[in-house]
């Protein structure tokens, strides 16, 4: 049997200075692509982790919150106090043998610690240094603090979500952190590819605000062309009707349905047979007609879905080529059987059977990374200094006496 091929980032060393969510998520993406991650953290700033250490709810994670155990998985941890000379010195030594550094502090923080790109590139010109502050390291807002809700508001995301008449509505689940982390991971991969030719690293200045803007680019372009603000459509679309999430039989049960063209509309009508005669009216036969009469169609369609279990709505419509899917909740998602690779079991939580999200794609011939829970703070400090800096135990003991937080 042929040996498994290495993953794309196998052999790449990454120092993760990330906190809260965007930086650690970026590093997790790199870990799932095969990179070796070392998280640099300090006990003096635990409250800034966002994915905080401490007691968990809904199951044991050995003193790690579920968010920390998941987002910060697949890496080793070293505990350094970067406000001390010795702590910064060890950090610089680690940087000198690293390929990538990831940080998402406010602009200027790493520079003030003497760990900015210009300083570190002098001793490691091959370093790919990724910064992802809220508004970037240049421009009038570089000093602004930004969190997910601020970035969604300022990027225009909140004018493109919700329904007409709603107050500004953001997307929960830290949308901007994930989008910023994902964009930065792509930028790092591009920089590493360029480094193979040039031999030099670079500084990647990522603005999480601009990552948010990039996600509504089509709406902004349409607004510029039409001289109107983006329409707030809720679950609807300008190019599909009917489209929405329809109430089904049972307590808070729903099924999402989208009909994009006339052929799918005929499929929906055929799936319902004669159970909703109103939907056979000729004025609904075209997309233009369905968009005009969307409210009427919704009302008629929901009289049928409310009498059906969501799985039955899904079954009947998909059999006729109509896009339909039941609405699932957290536990429902984890328990279904059709997942190919995105949900993977995780080790090290003390909660057998727990699954976490991995990459939603695979590489032919390469085995995916086994998911391992986030480390305890400083758990691998001595191990990292031996592996990365080739230090002996007495030297490590002396360093930690002075540098550990």
VENGI-V7698 format. One record per pair of residues at least 24 apart in sequence whose C-alpha atoms are under 8 Angstrom apart, sorted by the first residue. I is the first residue (numbers start at 1). J is the second residue. Records with the same first field share a line. If there is no record, write none. Layout:
I->J + J
//
This chain:
4->365 + 366 + 367
5->365 + 366 + 367
6->34 + 366 + 367
7->33 + 34 + 363 + 366 + 367 + 368
8->33 + 34
9->33 + 34 + 35
10->34 + 35 + 36
11->35 + 36
12->36 + 98 + 99 + 100
13->37 + 38 + 97 + 98 + 99 + 100
14->38 + 98 + 99 + 100 + 101 + 102
15->39 + 40 + 94 + 95 + 98 + 100 + 101 + 102
16->40 + 101 + 102 + 103
17->41 + 101 + 102 + 103 + 104
18->102 + 103 + 104 + 105
19->48 + 49 + 50 + 103 + 104 + 105
20->48 + 49 + 50 + 51
21->49 + 50 + 51 + 71 + 177 + 178
22->104 + 132 + 176 + 177 + 178 + 180 + 181
23->102 + 103 + 104 + 132 + 181
24->71 + 72 + 181
25->71 + 72 + 177 + 178 + 181 + 182
26->102 + 178 + 181 + 182 + 184 + 185
27->72 + 102 + 185
28->71 + 72 + 73 + 74
29->182 + 185 + 359
30->185
31->74 + 75 + 369
32->74 + 358 + 359 + 368 + 369
33->369
34->369
36->75
37->74 + 75 + 76
38->75 + 76 + 77 + 78 + 384
39->75 + 76 + 77 + 78
40->77 + 78 + 79 + 80
41->77 + 78 + 79 + 80 + 81 + 377 + 378
42->79 + 80 + 81 + 82 + 377 + 404 + 405
43->79 + 81 + 377 + 405
44->81 + 405
59->351
60->349 + 350 + 351
61->349 + 350 + 351
62->349 + 350
64->374 + 376
68->374
69->349 + 373 + 374 + 375
70->356 + 373 + 374
71->374
72->373 + 374 + 375
73->371 + 372 + 373 + 374 + 375
74->371 + 372 + 373 + 374
75->374 + 375
76->374 + 375 + 379 + 380 + 384
77->375 + 376 + 377 + 378 + 379 + 380 + 381
78->377 + 378 + 379 + 380 + 381 + 382 + 384
79->377 + 378 + 379 + 381 + 404 + 405
80->403 + 404 + 405
81->403 + 404 + 405
82->113
83->113
84->403
86->399 + 402 + 403
87->402 + 403 + 404
88->113 + 114 + 115
92->120
93->389
94->388 + 389
95->120 + 124 + 127
96->120 + 123 + 124
97->124 + 388 + 389
98->127
99->126 + 127 + 128
100->127 + 128 + 129 + 130 + 188
101->127 + 128 + 129 + 130
102->129 + 130 + 131
103->130 + 131 + 132
104->131 + 132 + 133
105->131 + 132 + 133
106->133 + 134 + 142 + 143 + 144 + 145
107->133 + 136 + 137 + 142 + 143
108->137
117->203
125->200 + 201
126->195 + 199 + 200 + 201 + 202
127->200 + 201 + 202
128->188 + 191 + 192 + 201 + 202 + 203 + 204
129->201 + 202 + 203 + 204
130->184 + 188 + 203 + 204 + 205 + 206
131->203 + 204 + 205 + 206
132->180 + 184 + 205 + 206 + 207 + 208
133->206 + 207 + 208
134->207 + 208 + 209
135->206 + 207 + 208 + 209 + 210
136->205 + 206 + 207 + 208
137->205 + 207
148->174 + 175 + 176 + 177
149->174
151->176 + 208 + 209 + 212
152->176 + 209 + 212
154->209
155->209 + 210 + 212 + 213
156->213 + 216
157->212 + 213 + 216
159->230 + 231 + 232
160->216 + 219 + 230 + 231 + 232 + 233
161->232 + 233 + 234
162->232 + 233 + 234
163->232 + 233 + 234
164->231 + 232 + 233 + 234
176->208 + 209 + 211 + 212
177->208
179->208 + 211 + 212
180->206 + 207 + 208 + 211 + 212
183->211
238->291
239->287
240->287 + 291
241->287 + 290 + 291 + 294
242->290 + 291 + 294 + 297 + 298
246->302 + 305 + 306
247->302 + 305 + 306
248->302 + 305 + 306 + 307 + 308 + 309 + 310
249->305 + 306 + 307 + 308 + 309 + 310
250->309
253->309 + 310 + 327
254->310 + 326 + 327
255->310 + 311 + 313 + 314 + 324 + 325 + 326 + 327
256->324 + 325 + 326 + 327
257->322 + 323 + 324 + 325
258->322 + 323 + 324
259->322 + 323
260->287
261->286 + 287
262->286 + 287
264->320 + 321 + 322
265->322
267->317 + 320 + 321 + 322
268->317 + 320 + 322
270->320
271->316 + 317 + 319 + 320
272->316
275->304
276->300 + 301 + 304
344->370 + 371
345->370 + 371
346->370 + 371 + 372 + 373
347->371 + 372 + 373
348->372 + 373
349->373
//
